[in-house]
Amino acid sequence: MTSTSSAPARPGSEFTRLSRLINQHGLLKRRPGDYARRFTVNGLLLAGGWTAFVVVGASWWNLLTGAFLAVMFAQLAFVGHDAGHKQIFRSKRANDFVGHLHGALIGMSYGKWVGQHNRHHANPNHEVEDPDLDIPALAFTVEQATGKRGLLRWLAKYQAFLFFPLLLLEGLSLHQSGIRAVIRREVKSHRLEAVLIFGHVIAYLTAVFLVLTPLQAVVFIAVHQGLWGVYMGCSFAPNHKGMPTLTAGQKLDHLHKQVLTSRNVRGGRLVDYALGGLNYQIEHHLFPSMPRANLRRAQPLVREFCLRVGLPYHETTAFGSYGQVLSHLHAVGAPLRAAT
């Protein structure tokens, strides 16, 4: 999509009025009971999954366990996301404890992810300042596509067709980027994170290779990590990819910057659970510390407010969002295909 340079500048008082409305409904209040239930359910399901893995033993049926654990890793990542935004507790220390714990359970660097994700929230879909648009294997603007060379240029040319296969590598990429950040001391608590992430890797590989045959272990890791990567990519990609991008020099107030670059995914409770509340991306970007359980209640208030002030509010179905993402990626790669 093109940039939002035609969007009119609006006074910041509009967001102030929306914030007042949200506060009147108590939607920024913490939901400790909801998260306590979430911790309990996730803990029981994760323990059940690893218990089933040991009980089933050296059998190809454990690939089904790998698929189940891929779902659970994504659900744990969603909780880590909430902790990074201080949605769970008022205390930063308590949220960080939960974030580091969940990072350890899935082998991610919590500190690395929080730093990158905060920069994304500050400048969503900005060509230069949003780290989520800086993915070597993909191009999100024509300028990015035409600037690539070699294998990366070929990938950009056919990226719409390669998008979902590439997501199979997302899980390994999350592990790799976390390990690299810890080794380079790019995270504040690098000693703690080193113990947690390397402890996870050692425990994970030990369990897999002790229970399964070497061939089964390799296939299990490929299935588990691959499906986890696809799940994570399918949860985050619909949020902004294919929405307007911002260029250097463009200045938008918080309300316009967050709403114009975000996309909501319609659906019921099942979609809320499957996407970890990220389907309410507009509300989440406007109020990052809002507890996940309150996003559903905030959505109609935000949508009505945007319509009242003449601000486009974009929402679609899950399949519609993937269609828009793929269509955008295909369009970005068109100049490269035309040049061959």
N, C-alpha and C positions, 0 to 999 in steps of 0.2 A: 504494500500500500504506500501511498504517498505520505508526505509529512503533513502536519496539522498547521501549517503556516497561516491558513485562512481562518483559523479559529480566533474569534474575538477575545481580547483580554477582558477579564471580568474582575471586579473588585474582590478582595479577599473576604469581605463581609459575607459573601454567599456561603463560604465554608464555615464561617462562624455561626451562621444561622442553622446550618445543617448539624453542626456539632452540638448546638444547644438542643436541637430536636432529639438527637440521639441520646444525650444525657438525660433529658426529661423522661425518656422511656427506660432509663437505667441499663442501657445496653453495653456500657463499658465496665460494669461491675463484674468481678471475677466469679467463676462458676466452679468452686472447689468440689462440689458434689459430683458434677458431671465429669470432671477429670479423674476423680477417685474411682468412679465406675469404669472409665476408660482404661486407667492403669490396671485395674483388676482384670478386666476382660482380656486386654492385650497380654498381660502376664500369664494368665491361664492358657490362652491359645498358643502363645509362644512355647511355654513349657510343654504343652500337649504335643505340639509339632515335633520338638526335639525328642520327646519321649517316644513318639511313634517312630521316629527315625531309628532309634536304638532298637526298639522292639522288632520292627520289620527286618532290620539287619541287612545283610549282603544280598539284596534282592533289587531287581530293576523296578519293582513296585515303589521303591523309595524315591523314584523320580516324581511321583505324585506328591510325596512329602516335600520335595524341593519346590514344587509349584506352590504349595500351601505356605511354605516359609517365605517365598518371594512376596506373597501378599502381606504376610506379617511384617517383613522388613519394611515395606512401604508404609504400613500403618504406624510402625515405630518412628519412621522418619517424619511422618506428619506431626507426631507429638513433639519431636525435637524441633520442628519448625515452629510450633506453637510456643514452646519454651523460649526459643530465640527471640520471639516477639513479645515476651513477658505477658503472655495471655493467661498463664496458669496461676502464678503467684505475683504479689506486688513486689516482693523482694527479688532483686537481680540474682543474688546468691542462690536462692532456692530454684529459680528458673534455670540457672546455669548448671546446678546439680542434676536436674532432670535432663537437661540437654546433653551433658557429658555422658550420663548413664545410657541414654538412648543411642548416642553416637557410638559408645562402646559395644552395645548389643548388635549393631549392624555394621561396624567397622568404618565409620565415617569420622572425619574431624569436625567436631561441633564448632570450634573456633574459626576454622577456615570457612565453613559454610555461612556462619553468621556474618562474618565480615563481607563476604561477597554478596550475600542476600540483602544486607542493609544498603549496599551501594546500588543494587538493582532497585530497591524501593525508593531511593532518593531520586533516581533518574530512569524510570521505566521506559524501555524502548528507545533510549537515546543512543544514536549511532556510535558515539564515542565513549560515553560515561556509563552505560549499562553493561556490566560484565556478562550478562546473559545473552548479549548479542555478539559476544566475542568467542565464537565456537569455530575452531579451525575447519572442521569437516562440513560446516553449513554456511550459507550466505543468506542474510536476511534483507539485504538491499542490493540493488543492481551494482552500486559502487563496490560493495564487498565482493560480489561475484566476479566482476571484471578485474579486480585487483589480485585475484588468486592465480597461482601458477602450479604447473605440474599436476600431481595426483589430486590436490585440493581443488584445482580448477575443474577437473573431470568430475569429481564428486558434486561440486556445485551445479554443474551442468545437468545432472540427473538426480538432484537431491530429493525431489518429490517422490521418486520411485525408491530411493534408498533410505528415506527417513526412518521408517519403522525398523528395517534391518539394522540401521546404525544404532538405534536405541538399545539393541542387545548388548552393546558395549558400554552403556551408560553406567551400570553398576560398577564395573571394573574401573571406569574413569573416576567415579566418586572415591573409590578406595585409593587409587593412584594419586589423585590430587591431594587427598588428605595426608597420605604418607609423605609426599613431597613437601607439603607445607610444614609438617612437623620436623622433618630433617633439616629444612632450611630455616627453621625457627621463625616462621612467618605468623605463628599464632602465639598469643600471650602466654597461655599455660602449656608451653610446648613439652615440658617434662611429663606433666599429667597426661597429655594427649598421646605422647609416645607410648606410655605404659598401656593406655586404654586401646589404642588402635593396633599396636603390635601384639598385645595380649589377645585381642579378638582374632587376628590372623592366625596366631599359633594355635589357639583353642579350636578355631573353626577347621583348620587343615588337619589337626590331630584327630578330631572327632570323625571327620569325613573319611580319612584314610585308615582309621582303625576299624570302623564299622563296615565299610564297603571294600570291594576289590579295587585294585588300582584303576582299572578301566571304568568301573562303575563310579568311582570317586570323581574322575575327570569329567564324565558325562553329567554327574549330579551337579558339580560346580558350574558347568556350562549352563544347565537348565535353570538352576536356582539364581545365579547371578544375572543371566540373560533375561529371564522373566521379570526379575526385580527391576532391572534397567528399563525394560519396556513399560512396566507399570509406572515407574517414576516419571519417565518421559511423557507418557500419556496423561499424567496428572498435571504436569506443569506446562506442557506445550500449548494447550488451549487458552491459557491465561492472557498471553500477549502476542504470540507469533501471528503475523498477518494483520495485526492492528497498526494504526498509524505510527510511524517512527519520527522521532524528533532529531533535528540536526543542531550542530553547534551554532550558538547565537540565538536560538529560539528560547523565549522566556514565557512560561505559562505558570499561572498560580497553581497551588496544590490541588484544588478541586478539578480543574481542567486537565492538568497533567496526568492525574491518576485515572480519571474516568475515561478520557479519550483514548488512552493506550491500553485499556483493560477490557476483557470480555468475560461475561458471565455464562455459565452453563446451566440451563434449566434442568430440573429433575426433582424427584422426591427424596425421601430419606435415604434410599439406596444410593443415589448419586452423591448425596452429602457424605455418606460413609466412604464410598469408593474413592472419592476425590479429596477426602480429608478436609472438607470445607473450602477447598480452593476453587470450587465452582462459584463461590461468591467473591470473585476476585476484585470486583469494583469496591465492594464494601470493605474487603480486607485491606486493599491498598489505601483507602481513605482513612481507615481506623485500624492500623496493624495490631494494636494491643487488644482489640475486641476479642473476647473469648469465642472460640469456634462455634459453640452452641448458640450464641446470640446473632450470628451472621444471618441466619435464616429469618429472624424477626426484623433485622435491620433492612433487609433487602427491599421490601415494598416501600419503606419510608424513603430510602435513598432514590429508588427509581422514580417515585412520585415527585420528589424534590427536583431531580434532574429534568424531568419533563416540564415542571413548572417554570424553571429558569431557562428552558430552551437548550439544554445540554444533551447531546446524543448519548443514549444509554444502550449499550450493545449486549444483547444476550441471544443465545441460540441453544440448540440441543447438543448433546455430546457428539453425535455423529456429524452434525452440522459444523461444530467447531473444528473437528479434524479435517473436514472437507475444506474449510476456509484456510487452515494452516497449509495443507498440501497444495491448494490452488495458489497461494501466495508464493510458496517455495518454487513451484513450477514456473510462475511468471518471472521470478527473480532470475532463474536459470535460463530463461528464453534467449537473451542476447548471446549467451555462450553457445547455445545450440544453433542459433542462426549464423554464427560465425564459422561453423564447420562446413 
